[in-house]
Amino acid sequence: MTQILLGQSYYLRFDPKLWEAMQPYPPLGTLYAASWLRQHGYDVALFDAMLAESEEEWAKSLDEHKPRYAIIYEDNFNYLSKMCLLRMREAAFTMIQMAKSRGCVVILCGADATDHFKEYLEHGADYCILGEGEETLLELLNQLEGAALSVSKGRSEAGFESILGLAYQSPVSSLQSEIENRKSKIVNPRRPDITNLDKLPFPAWDLVNVEKYRSLWLKHHGYFSMNMVTTRGCPYHCNWCAKPIWGQRYNSRSPENVVAEMKWLKETFAPDHIWFADDILGLKPKWIEKFSALLVEADAAIPFKCLQRADLVNETTASALAKAGCKTVWLGAESGSQKILNAMDKGDTVGDIYNAARLLKANGIEVGFFLQFGYPGETWDDVQKTLKMVRECSPDDIGISVSYPLPGTKFFEHVKLELGEKQNWVDSEDLAMLYRGPFPSEFYRVLHGRVHYEFRTRKAFRQMSLKWLVNVPRNLLGLLLSERRLRRIISHPGLDRSLFTR
C-alpha cells in the first residue's frame, strides 16, 4: 500500500494534434511535488497520464497502490495545462470520482483548479491548492496525518483555516443545509511563492518510465529530449497571458544549481536534447552568461531549446546561448503589427523581433515564432503585416494560435461579456473564437493552414532539401486554395468593412 499516488490529467492521447506530433514530456511539476514530498518522509508513487490510454489506467493505478491520498497535481510548466482544455478537465473530474469511490482523500493542484476550484470541489475533490503547490501540499498532508492520529486517540480533528493557499468544503451548520446535504466552500488567503528555488530537490525522474519516452522520441524524431525548468513565473504584463500560479512574480534557480541538474541528467540518462520549459530563460542580468560558462567548465552542455523575449536578445546573450549549446530559441513574436503588440501590452516592438531573429541566426541558433491571430482590433492589414514579418525574418519554425481569453487576464475582462457557454477549447486543435473576434472561427482555421502552407513552401526553397521539396506541389495547392477561401470569407456582405483598414 502506497501512502500517496500523484497524477495529472493531461493525456496526450486526448489531444489528436499533439499525439500525432509525438513530442511527449513527463509532467515536470508533478515530479517536483513527488521529490518534495519524499524529501519530507512521504511514500509516493506516480501515475503518468501523458502516455496513458485513458482514465482507466488511473483506476488501475489506484487499485495497485491503494493510496490514502490521491493527488491530481497538474504540470504547471505545461502551457496546455494553463489553457485548461475541456477534454482534460473532464478527465480530471473522472479521476476524482474514481479516487473517491475507492475511499481516497482527493487533492487538486493546478491552473484550472486554481481558477475554478468550486467546480472541482463540487465534483468531489476534498481540497484544492490555489497557486504554487509544494509547501501548501506538505502542510496539508501533515495536518491530515496529524488529524488522523488525533482521531485515533479520541481527540477532535483540527481545522485547516491556517493553511495558506487552500480551498476546501466544510459542512454548513444550519439544519436546512444539513437536510439539503450542502457544504460551504472555504477559501484561505494565498501563500507567498517559494523564492529560494535551489532548496527544492531535483524532479523525481526515477518514478518515470524514461525508456518508454526515449523509445518514442527516437522512433518519431531520431533523438531523445528531456525537460527542465530554471525559473518560475514571468514579470511581464502581456494582457492575454494567464498567471494563476505565480502571478507577476519571477523566481530563478542559480546557474550553479541548474548546471548541477543538467550534468546529473547527462550522466544518468544521456539525453540528446533538453527543453527548457521556462516562460523566459535567464531574465536576470548576466544569468545566461554565467550559466554558459559553468556548463562548459563542467562539461555538462546538452543541445537545448528555450523561450525568450525578443527585446532581451542582444549580441552578448545570443553569443552566450550559442556557447551553452542552444539549438533553438522560440520567440513570442505574436504579431507583425506594432498596433497589435501595443494593444497586447507586449512591451516590445516589431523591430525587436527582427533584430532578435537576426542575432540568433548569426550565432547559429534556430528561431521559432509563436504567432497569435484574432486579437481585438486586428484587421486584414494587420494580418498581412504578420505574414510579411514571417517572410522577411524566415524563422525555422512557427506555432500559430488565436487569442484565447483566460480568467484573471485583462483580455478576459475586456471580452467576457462576449463569451458564450463554451469558454475553453476541447483540445489544442480547436482554434474556435471564444468571443466575437474580428473574423469568424472559420477564417482563423483557414488562416492557420494558409500560413503553414506558405511557410513550408518557402522553407523548402531556402533549404533545397528533398525532405521539404517533395511536398512543394501539395503546399502550393494548399496555399492557393486556402487563400481563395479566405478571400471568400472576407468578401461576405455581412462582414464589417472597417476590418480592412488600419
C-alpha positions as CSV (number, residue, x, y, z in Angstrom):
1,M,0.0,0.0,0.0
2,T,1.4,3.4,-1.1
3,Q,0.6,6.4,1.0
4,I,0.3,8.9,-1.9
5,L,-0.5,8.5,-5.6
6,L,0.4,11.6,-7.6
7,G,-1.0,12.0,-11.1
8,Q,-2.1,14.6,-13.6
9,S,-4.9,14.9,-16.1
10,Y,-3.1,15.9,-19.4
11,Y,-3.5,12.8,-21.6
12,L,-1.6,13.2,-24.8
13,R,-3.9,10.6,-26.3
14,F,-6.8,13.0,-25.9
15,D,-5.1,15.8,-27.9
16,P,-5.0,14.4,-31.5
17,K,-2.8,17.2,-33.0
18,L,-0.1,16.7,-30.4
19,W,-0.5,13.0,-30.3
20,E,0.4,13.0,-34.0
21,A,3.4,15.3,-33.3
22,M,4.5,12.9,-30.6
23,Q,6.9,15.1,-28.6
24,P,5.9,13.9,-25.1
25,Y,7.5,15.2,-21.9
26,P,6.8,13.9,-18.4
27,P,4.8,16.2,-16.0
28,L,7.7,18.1,-14.5
29,G,5.6,20.0,-12.0
30,T,4.2,16.7,-10.7
31,L,7.8,15.3,-10.4
32,Y,8.8,18.3,-8.3
33,A,5.9,17.6,-6.0
34,A,6.9,14.0,-5.7
35,S,10.5,14.6,-4.9
36,W,9.5,17.4,-2.4
37,L,7.1,15.0,-0.5
38,R,9.6,12.2,-0.5
39,Q,12.2,14.5,1.0
40,H,9.8,15.1,3.8
41,G,9.2,11.4,4.5
42,Y,6.2,10.5,2.4
43,D,5.9,7.3,0.4
44,V,5.0,8.4,-3.2
45,A,4.0,6.7,-6.4
46,L,3.4,8.3,-9.8
47,F,0.6,7.9,-12.4
48,D,1.9,9.5,-15.6
49,A,-1.1,10.4,-17.8
50,M,1.0,11.8,-20.6
51,L,1.4,8.4,-22.3
52,A,-1.7,6.6,-20.8
53,E,-4.5,5.5,-23.0
54,S,-7.4,6.7,-20.8
55,E,-8.6,7.4,-17.2
56,E,-9.0,3.6,-16.8
57,E,-5.2,3.4,-16.3
58,W,-5.6,5.8,-13.4
59,A,-8.2,3.4,-11.9
60,K,-5.8,0.5,-12.3
61,S,-3.0,2.5,-10.6
62,L,-5.4,3.3,-7.7
63,D,-6.2,-0.4,-7.3
64,E,-2.5,-1.3,-7.5
65,H,-1.2,1.2,-5.0
66,K,-4.3,1.6,-2.8
67,P,-3.2,5.1,-1.7
68,R,-4.7,7.0,1.2
69,Y,-4.2,10.3,-0.8
70,A,-4.9,10.7,-4.5
71,I,-3.3,13.9,-5.6
72,I,-4.0,15.3,-9.1
73,Y,-1.1,17.7,-9.4
74,E,-1.0,19.3,-12.8
75,D,2.2,20.2,-14.5
76,N,2.2,24.0,-14.3
77,F,5.1,24.2,-16.7
78,N,3.0,22.8,-19.4
79,Y,1.2,25.7,-21.2
80,L,-1.6,23.3,-22.3
81,S,-2.4,22.8,-18.6
82,K,-2.7,26.5,-18.2
83,M,-5.1,26.6,-21.2
84,C,-7.4,24.3,-19.4
85,L,-8.6,22.2,-22.3
86,L,-12.1,20.8,-21.8
87,R,-11.2,17.2,-22.5
88,M,-8.5,17.3,-19.8
89,R,-10.9,19.0,-17.3
90,E,-13.4,16.2,-17.9
91,A,-10.6,13.7,-17.4
92,A,-9.8,15.3,-14.0
93,F,-13.4,15.1,-13.0
94,T,-13.5,11.4,-13.9
95,M,-10.3,10.8,-12.0
96,I,-11.7,12.5,-8.9
97,Q,-14.7,10.2,-8.9
98,M,-12.6,7.1,-9.4
99,A,-10.4,8.0,-6.4
100,K,-13.4,9.0,-4.2
101,S,-15.1,5.7,-5.0
102,R,-12.0,3.9,-3.6
103,G,-12.1,5.9,-0.3
104,C,-9.1,8.2,-1.1
105,V,-8.7,11.8,0.1
106,V,-8.5,13.7,-3.2
107,I,-6.4,16.8,-3.6
108,L,-6.2,19.0,-6.7
109,C,-3.4,21.4,-7.7
110,G,-3.1,23.3,-11.0
111,A,-4.0,26.3,-13.0
112,D,-7.6,25.2,-13.8
113,A,-8.2,24.1,-10.2
114,T,-7.0,27.5,-9.0
115,D,-9.3,29.4,-11.4
116,H,-12.3,27.0,-11.0
117,F,-11.8,25.4,-7.6
118,K,-15.6,25.5,-6.9
119,E,-16.2,23.2,-9.9
120,Y,-13.6,20.7,-8.7
121,L,-14.9,20.7,-5.2
122,E,-18.4,20.1,-6.5
123,H,-17.1,17.2,-8.5
124,G,-15.8,15.5,-5.3
125,A,-12.4,16.9,-4.6
126,D,-11.7,17.3,-0.9
127,Y,-9.1,20.1,-1.2
128,C,-7.9,22.4,-4.0
129,I,-4.5,24.1,-3.7
130,L,-4.5,27.7,-5.0
131,G,-1.3,28.7,-6.7
132,E,2.1,27.2,-6.2
133,G,1.7,23.8,-4.6
134,E,4.6,22.2,-2.8
135,E,4.6,24.0,0.6
136,T,0.8,24.1,0.8
137,L,0.5,20.4,-0.1
138,L,3.1,19.4,2.5
139,E,1.4,21.4,5.2
140,L,-2.0,20.0,4.3
141,L,-0.7,16.4,4.4
142,N,1.0,17.0,7.7
143,Q,-2.3,18.4,9.1
144,L,-4.3,15.5,7.7
145,E,-1.9,12.9,9.1
146,G,-2.0,14.7,12.5
147,A,-5.7,14.9,12.4
148,A,-6.0,11.2,11.7
149,L,-3.7,10.5,14.6
150,S,-5.8,12.7,16.8
151,V,-9.0,10.9,15.9
152,S,-7.4,7.5,16.5
153,K,-6.5,8.8,20.0
154,G,-10.0,10.1,20.6
155,R,-9.3,13.8,20.1
156,S,-11.2,16.0,17.7
157,E,-10.0,16.7,14.2
158,A,-8.2,20.1,13.8
159,G,-9.3,22.7,11.3
160,F,-7.5,23.8,8.2
161,E,-8.1,27.6,8.4
162,S,-4.5,28.4,8.9
163,I,-3.2,26.6,5.8
164,L,-2.5,29.3,3.2
165,G,-3.3,28.6,-0.4
166,L,-6.1,26.2,0.3
167,A,-9.8,25.9,-0.7
168,Y,-12.0,23.2,0.7
169,Q,-15.5,22.3,1.7
170,S,-16.9,22.4,5.2
171,P,-20.4,21.3,6.2
172,V,-22.7,24.3,6.8
173,S,-24.0,24.1,10.4
174,S,-27.6,25.1,9.8
175,L,-30.3,22.4,10.0
176,Q,-31.6,23.3,6.5
177,S,-28.2,22.9,5.0
178,E,-27.7,19.6,6.7
179,I,-31.1,18.4,5.3
180,E,-30.0,19.5,1.8
181,N,-26.5,18.0,2.3
182,R,-24.9,21.2,1.2
183,K,-21.4,22.4,2.1
184,S,-19.8,25.8,2.2
185,K,-16.5,26.5,0.4
186,I,-13.7,27.9,2.5
187,V,-11.0,29.9,0.7
188,N,-7.9,30.7,2.7
189,P,-5.5,33.5,1.7
190,R,-2.9,32.8,-1.0
191,R,0.5,31.6,0.1
192,P,3.7,33.5,-0.9
193,D,5.7,31.8,-3.6
194,I,9.0,30.0,-2.9
195,T,11.8,32.4,-3.6
196,N,14.7,30.1,-3.0
197,L,14.2,27.5,-5.7
198,D,17.6,25.9,-5.0
199,K,16.1,24.4,-1.9
200,L,13.8,22.1,-4.0
201,P,15.2,18.7,-4.8
202,F,15.6,17.7,-8.4
203,P,12.4,16.2,-10.0
204,A,11.8,12.5,-9.2
205,W,12.9,11.1,-12.5
206,D,13.2,7.6,-11.1
207,L,9.4,7.4,-11.0
208,V,9.2,7.9,-14.8
209,N,9.4,5.2,-17.4
210,V,12.3,7.1,-19.1
211,E,13.0,4.3,-21.6
212,K,9.4,4.5,-22.9
213,Y,9.9,8.2,-23.6
214,R,13.3,7.6,-25.2
215,S,11.8,4.9,-27.5
216,L,9.0,7.2,-28.7
217,W,11.4,10.1,-29.3
218,L,13.9,8.0,-31.2
219,K,11.2,6.4,-33.3
220,H,9.5,9.6,-34.3
221,H,12.4,12.1,-34.3
222,G,15.7,10.3,-34.1
223,Y,16.7,11.9,-30.9
224,F,15.7,11.9,-27.2
225,S,14.6,15.1,-25.4
226,M,14.0,15.7,-21.7
227,N,12.6,18.7,-19.9
228,M,13.9,21.1,-17.3
229,V,13.0,24.4,-15.8
230,T,15.3,27.1,-14.4
231,T,12.6,29.6,-13.2
232,R,9.0,30.1,-12.1
233,G,6.8,32.8,-13.4
234,C,7.1,35.9,-15.6
235,P,7.2,39.6,-14.6
236,Y,5.9,41.0,-17.9
237,H,2.3,42.2,-18.5
238,C,1.1,40.7,-21.7
239,N,-2.6,41.2,-21.1
240,W,-3.7,37.9,-22.6
241,C,-1.3,35.7,-20.6
242,A,-2.9,34.0,-17.6
243,K,-0.8,33.7,-14.5
244,P,-2.9,31.8,-11.9
245,I,0.1,30.1,-10.3
246,W,2.8,32.7,-9.9
247,G,1.1,35.9,-10.9
248,Q,3.6,38.7,-11.9
249,R,6.4,37.2,-9.8
250,Y,9.6,35.7,-11.2
251,N,12.0,33.5,-9.2
252,S,15.1,31.9,-10.6
253,R,17.3,29.0,-9.7
254,S,21.0,29.7,-9.5
255,P,23.1,28.9,-12.6
256,E,25.2,26.5,-10.4
257,N,22.0,24.6,-9.4
258,V,20.8,24.3,-12.9
259,V,24.2,23.1,-14.2
260,A,24.3,20.5,-11.5
261,E,21.0,19.1,-12.6
262,M,22.0,19.2,-16.2
263,K,25.2,17.3,-15.5
264,W,23.3,14.7,-13.5
265,L,20.8,14.2,-16.3
266,K,23.6,13.9,-18.8
267,E,25.4,11.3,-16.8
268,T,22.3,9.4,-15.7
269,F,20.1,9.4,-18.8
270,A,22.3,10.7,-21.6
271,P,19.5,12.7,-23.4
272,D,20.3,14.2,-26.8
273,H,18.3,17.3,-26.2
274,I,16.8,19.5,-23.4
275,W,13.6,21.5,-23.5
276,F,13.7,24.4,-21.0
277,A,10.0,25.0,-20.3
278,D,10.6,28.4,-18.6
279,D,8.4,31.3,-19.7
280,I,11.7,33.2,-20.1
281,L,15.1,31.7,-19.7
282,G,17.7,33.8,-18.0
283,L,15.9,37.1,-17.3
284,K,18.3,38.1,-14.5
285,P,21.3,40.2,-15.6
286,K,24.3,38.1,-16.6
287,W,22.5,34.8,-15.7
288,I,22.8,33.3,-19.2
289,E,26.5,34.3,-19.5
290,K,27.3,32.6,-16.1
291,F,25.2,29.6,-17.0
292,S,27.0,29.2,-20.3
293,A,30.5,29.5,-18.7
294,L,29.6,27.0,-15.9
295,L,28.2,24.5,-18.4
296,V,31.4,24.5,-20.5
297,E,33.5,24.2,-17.4
298,A,31.6,21.2,-16.0
299,D,31.3,19.5,-19.5
300,A,27.5,19.4,-18.8
301,A,26.3,21.0,-22.1
302,I,23.4,19.3,-23.9
303,P,21.8,20.9,-27.0
304,F,18.6,22.7,-25.9
305,K,15.7,24.8,-26.9
306,C,14.2,27.6,-24.8
307,L,11.8,30.6,-24.8
308,Q,13.0,34.2,-24.9
309,R,11.5,37.7,-25.3
310,A,12.7,39.5,-28.4
311,D,13.7,42.6,-26.6
312,L,16.0,40.6,-24.2
313,V,18.1,39.2,-27.1
314,N,21.3,41.1,-27.7
315,E,24.7,40.2,-29.1
316,T,26.0,39.1,-25.7
317,T,23.1,36.8,-24.8
318,A,22.9,35.4,-28.3
319,S,26.6,34.5,-28.2
320,A,26.3,33.0,-24.6
321,L,23.3,30.9,-25.6
322,A,25.3,29.6,-28.6
323,K,28.3,28.7,-26.4
324,A,25.9,26.9,-24.0
325,G,24.7,24.7,-26.8
326,C,21.4,26.3,-27.5
327,K,19.9,24.9,-30.7
328,T,16.6,26.7,-30.9
329,V,15.1,29.8,-29.3
330,W,11.3,30.4,-29.5
331,L,10.2,34.0,-29.5
332,G,6.7,35.2,-28.5
333,A,6.5,37.3,-31.7
334,E,2.7,37.2,-31.7
335,S,2.1,39.9,-34.4
336,G,3.9,41.9,-37.1
337,S,1.7,44.9,-36.3
338,Q,3.0,47.3,-33.7
339,K,-0.6,48.4,-33.1
340,I,-1.5,44.9,-32.0
341,L,1.7,44.4,-29.9
342,N,0.8,47.7,-28.1
343,A,-2.8,46.6,-27.6
344,M,-1.5,43.4,-26.0
345,D,0.8,45.3,-23.7
346,K,3.7,43.3,-25.0
347,G,6.3,45.9,-24.2
348,D,8.5,45.2,-27.2
349,T,8.5,46.2,-30.8
350,V,8.4,44.6,-34.3
351,G,11.9,45.9,-34.7
352,D,12.9,43.9,-31.6
353,I,11.6,40.7,-33.3
354,Y,13.5,41.3,-36.5
355,N,16.7,42.1,-34.5
356,A,16.4,39.0,-32.3
357,A,15.9,36.7,-35.2
358,R,18.9,38.2,-37.0
359,L,21.2,38.0,-33.9
360,L,20.2,34.4,-33.1
361,K,20.7,33.2,-36.7
362,A,24.1,35.0,-36.8
363,N,25.1,32.8,-33.9
364,G,23.9,29.6,-35.5
365,I,20.7,29.3,-33.4
366,E,17.4,28.3,-35.0
367,V,14.5,30.6,-34.4
368,G,10.8,29.7,-33.8
369,F,8.0,32.3,-33.8
370,F,4.8,31.9,-31.8
371,L,2.1,33.8,-33.7
372,Q,-1.3,34.9,-32.4
373,F,-4.2,36.0,-34.6
374,G,-7.6,37.3,-33.7
375,Y,-6.8,39.9,-31.0
376,P,-9.4,42.6,-30.7
377,G,-8.8,45.3,-33.3
378,E,-6.8,43.2,-35.6
379,T,-7.6,44.0,-39.3
380,W,-6.8,42.3,-42.5
381,D,-4.0,44.8,-42.9
382,D,-2.5,43.7,-39.5
383,V,-2.7,40.0,-40.6
384,Q,-0.7,40.9,-43.8
385,K,1.9,42.6,-41.6
386,T,2.4,39.4,-39.7
387,L,2.7,37.4,-42.9
388,K,5.3,39.9,-44.1
389,M,7.3,39.6,-40.9
390,V,7.4,35.8,-41.2
391,R,8.5,36.1,-44.9
392,E,11.3,38.6,-44.0
393,C,12.5,37.0,-40.8
394,S,12.4,33.4,-42.2
395,P,12.0,31.6,-38.9
396,D,12.9,27.9,-38.8
397,D,9.6,27.0,-37.3
398,I,6.3,28.6,-36.4
399,G,3.4,27.9,-33.9
400,I,0.0,29.5,-34.6
401,S,-2.9,30.2,-32.2
402,V,-5.8,32.5,-31.9
403,S,-6.3,34.8,-29.0
404,Y,-7.6,32.8,-26.1
405,P,-9.3,34.6,-23.1
406,L,-8.4,33.0,-19.8
407,P,-9.7,34.1,-16.3
408,G,-7.5,36.6,-14.4
409,T,-6.3,38.5,-17.5
410,K,-7.1,42.0,-18.7
411,F,-8.0,40.5,-22.1
412,F,-10.6,38.2,-20.4
413,E,-12.2,41.1,-18.6
414,H,-12.4,43.0,-21.9
415,V,-14.2,40.3,-23.8
416,K,-16.1,38.4,-21.0
417,L,-19.5,39.8,-22.0
418,E,-19.0,38.3,-25.4
419,L,-18.2,34.8,-24.2
420,G,-20.7,32.1,-24.7
421,E,-21.3,28.8,-22.9
422,K,-18.1,27.4,-24.4
423,Q,-15.1,29.2,-22.7
424,N,-12.3,26.6,-23.3
425,W,-11.1,24.7,-26.3
426,V,-11.8,20.9,-26.3
427,D,-8.2,20.2,-27.5
428,S,-5.3,22.2,-28.9
429,E,-6.5,21.9,-32.5
430,D,-9.9,23.5,-31.7
431,L,-9.0,27.1,-32.7
432,A,-12.5,28.3,-32.0
433,M,-13.0,32.0,-31.4
434,L,-14.5,32.1,-27.9
435,Y,-15.6,35.7,-28.2
436,R,-16.7,37.9,-31.0
437,G,-13.3,38.2,-32.8
438,P,-12.6,40.4,-35.8
439,F,-13.3,37.5,-38.1
440,P,-15.3,34.2,-37.7
441,S,-13.7,31.0,-36.4
442,E,-13.6,29.5,-40.0
443,F,-11.4,32.4,-41.1
444,Y,-8.7,31.6,-38.4
445,R,-8.8,27.9,-39.1
446,V,-8.2,28.5,-42.8
447,L,-5.6,31.1,-42.0
448,H,-3.8,28.6,-39.8
449,G,-3.4,26.3,-42.8
450,R,-2.6,29.1,-45.2
451,V,0.3,30.4,-43.1
452,H,1.7,27.0,-42.7
453,Y,1.4,26.2,-46.5
454,E,3.4,29.3,-47.4
455,F,5.9,28.8,-44.6
456,R,6.7,25.2,-45.7
457,T,6.9,26.2,-49.4
458,R,9.4,29.0,-48.7
459,K,11.4,26.8,-46.3
460,A,11.7,24.1,-49.0
461,F,13.2,26.5,-51.5
462,R,15.5,28.0,-48.8
463,Q,16.9,24.7,-47.8
464,M,16.6,22.9,-51.2
465,S,16.4,19.6,-49.4
466,L,14.5,16.6,-50.7
467,K,12.6,16.3,-47.4
468,W,10.9,19.7,-48.0
469,L,10.9,19.9,-51.8
470,V,8.8,16.7,-52.3
471,N,5.8,18.4,-50.6
472,V,6.1,21.7,-52.5
473,P,3.2,20.9,-55.0
474,R,0.9,19.9,-52.2
475,N,1.8,23.0,-50.1
476,L,1.4,25.3,-53.1
477,L,-2.0,23.9,-53.9
478,G,-3.0,24.2,-50.2
479,L,-1.8,27.8,-50.2
480,L,-3.8,28.7,-53.3
481,L,-7.0,27.1,-52.1
482,S,-6.8,28.5,-48.6
483,E,-6.1,32.0,-49.9
484,R,-9.2,31.7,-52.1
485,R,-11.2,30.5,-49.1
486,L,-10.0,33.5,-47.0
487,R,-10.9,35.9,-49.8
488,R,-14.4,34.3,-50.0
489,I,-14.9,34.6,-46.2
490,I,-13.8,38.3,-46.1
491,S,-16.0,39.2,-49.1
492,H,-19.1,38.2,-47.2
493,P,-21.5,41.1,-47.3
494,G,-22.2,40.9,-43.6
495,L,-18.6,41.4,-42.6
496,D,-17.6,44.8,-41.1
497,R,-15.7,46.6,-43.9
498,S,-13.6,48.6,-41.3
499,L,-11.7,45.4,-40.7
500,F,-9.8,46.0,-43.9
501,T,-8.3,49.3,-42.8
502,R,-5.7,50.4,-40.3
